[in-house]
Structure formats: C-alpha cells, structure tokens
C-alpha cells in the first residue's frame, strides 16, 4: 500500500472538528493512540529509513497492528512511503515476540486522537502530552487537497515534515521541552526525538 500524507499545525482544534462534522466527515475513532517503534540495537532499520511500528488504539487489544514503512520519498510536494499493516490481537505477546527476535523499543509516541474519514481522505487530529496539536491528512493527492480545503487552514501550513521537525520547532518557539510520550512528562527522555 502507498501512504501519501501531509501534516500541519492546528491552532483551533474545535474549529477544525466543527468544519469536519459540517462537511459530513465520519468519525472513525476518538481516544488514545500508542505507538512503539522497534529497531535493532544498531539502528539498522533507521539507517535505511525503514519503520517497524506496533500501534495500539486505546485499551482494545483488537485494535492493534504491526506496521512496516519503507523509505520516504517526496512526490509533487507530498510525503510518500510504502506501508503494510497487519492487525494483531494481543499487544503484549507481539511485544514479547519482537523482543525475542532482538528488536528494541527506540521510541514511544502517545497521543489522543480524533480520526475522521472524509471523501477519500483520512484526517487525524493529534494531541500530544506537551506539544502543538497536529493534523495529518492521508489519501491520494486530490483527496488530501479536498480535505485541506474543508479544514480551512492555510495551505502553505501543510508540509512533508516529520514529527521530529515539529518537536524542534515547538521547542525553539516556546523554550519548553516537548513531550511526545507520557514518560517524557515525568522527565524521562530515554528516547531521541529523531527516532519519532
């Protein structure tokens, strides 16, 4: 599967939520989303721009998946990656399997999300423990552009930047350290933002 996406800042999440609902967007999920990124101890996946991710939606183990993403390319102003995902039923067992295979967690990302489907696009509003609210729009380019028009946010605010870029910009602008997982709120910064 081909993942095509853009991300942007959301200064007023309530206004964006209202515009989505008014446009007939269907809410697919609202709640906690946890990601664990896995790699070898030597960071072999990161060195080749591959991602191995275990994603869990809320407390429902049936809503978890193991995802692989290939190297990033940029096509006509969009971020594009090959992505494959398989649903998983037991998040704890999957973590044990990955660890037994020699993979280690290199990044945790915790957030509250609202995920909508709108005219061929997936729109996800993301609230991190301590950082700007982001919106991610995925789909084919035409669907992405239609969704961005509905959001009524400046088009030039949507970018191919990665999460570490938004972290850096937040920290530079506010002078405060971002927290993109719960443990960072407690001062535990064991993971590098560059692994996000």
N, C-alpha and C positions, 0 to 999 in steps of 0.2 A: 504494500500500500504506500502511496505517496502522501506525505504530510506537507501541506503548504500553509504557512501561518505568518501573521504579523502580531506585534504586541504594542500596547500603548498605555499611557497613564490615564487614570480615571479620577479627575478632581471631585466629581459629584456622583458617587455610585447610585444614589437614589434616583437621580435624573436619568441615568443610563438604564436602570432597571425599569423605570416607567416607560421609556421610549421602546424598549424591547417588548414589553407587555402590550403596549398600544399598537405595535406593528404585528402582533399575533405570534410572537416567539413562544415556543413551548418550553417550559422549564423541565429539564431532564433530571437535574439533581441539584440539591442545595444542602450543604453540610461540609464536613471535614474531608480533606483530601491529603493523604500522606504519601510521600514518595521516598523510597530509599534507592540511592544509586549504588550499584556494585561495580567493582573493578578488581583487577589483580593487585597484589601489593605493590607491584612495579608500575601501576597505572597504564598497563598495556592497552586497555580499551580507550582511555582518554587520549593517549598518544596518537591513535588512529581516528579520533573523533567518532568513536562508537559509544553508545549509551546502553547499559543494561539496567533497567529500572523495574522495581517492584512497587506497584501503586495500589493503595487501598482506599476505597471510598467509605468513610465513616466506620462504624463498628460492624458492618455487614461483611463477613468473610466471602460471601458470594460475589461481592463487588470488588474483587481484587484482580490484578492482572500482572503478568510478566511481560515487559515490553523491551524490544530491541530497536534502536535507532541507528541508522548508518550515518556516514559523514554528511555534513551540512554543505549544501550548495546554495547559490543565490541566483534566482532566475527572474528577470524582469522586475526586480525590486521586492521579491518575496523570498522568504527563507523556506528551503525545500529539503526534505530528508526522506529516505526510505524508512518505513516503520512497520513493524509486525508486532502483534499483541496476541496473547493467549489468556483467556480467563483462568483464574485459579480459585480453588475452593478453601484452602487452608493456608493463610498467610504465614503462620508460624512454621509450618512444615516446609514451605517454599524457602523461607529464610535459612532454615537448617540445611536444606539441600545445597543452596548456593554457597553457604559457608563450608560445607564438607567438600565441595568442589574447589575450594581455595579462594573464593571471592570474598572481598571485604567491603563493608559499607564505607563509601567515600563521601557521601553527602546525604543528609536528611532534609526534606523540604516539607513543611507543614503549613497548611493554609485552609481557610474557609472559602468555599467557592459557591457560585451560582452558575450552572451550566445550562445554556439555552440552545435550542435548535431553531434557526431562522432561515428559511428559503435557501437551503443547501449549505449553510454555514453553521459551525458550532462557535458560540460566543461564550467565553468563560470569564466571569468577574472573579478576581483572586485577591483575598485579604490575607496578608502575611502577618506574623506576630508583631513585627515592627518594621514597616517599610511602606512605601506608596502602594495604593491599590492599583492593580494592573488589570487590563483586559486583553485576552488572547482571542484572536479570530482565526479559525481554521476552515479550510474548504478550498474549492477551486477559486482562482483569482476573481472571477466575476461575482461569485457568491460572497467572497470577502469584501469586495467593494460595495455591494448592496448592503451588507451588514454594517459596514463603517458609516455609510450614509445614514442609516437608521439611528446609529449611536449619536450622531450629530456632534462628534468630537473632531477637532482639526485633523484633516487627512495627513498632514505632514508630521503629526504626533505618532503615527503608526510606523513601526520600524522592524527591521530584522534583528535588532539587538537581542542578545541573550540575557538571561536573568542576572548573571554577574555584572553586566553593564548597568542595569537598573539599580543594583545594590550599590555600586560605586557612585553613581550619580546621586542617589539618595544621601549617602554618607557625605559626599562633597557639599551638597546643598544644605544639609541640616547640621553637620558637625556631630551627628549621633551615629553610633554603630547600628547597622541594620540587623534584624533578626529574621531569618527565613525558616527557622525551625524552633520548636518550643525550647529546646535545651539552651539556645543562644539567649533567650530572655533571662536565663539564670546565670549568664556569663560563661557558659561552656561553648567555646568556639573551636572545638576539636576539628571541625571540617573547614576546608578552604572554600571561600565563595566561588573561586574559579571552577570548582567541581560541580557547580549548580547547572 
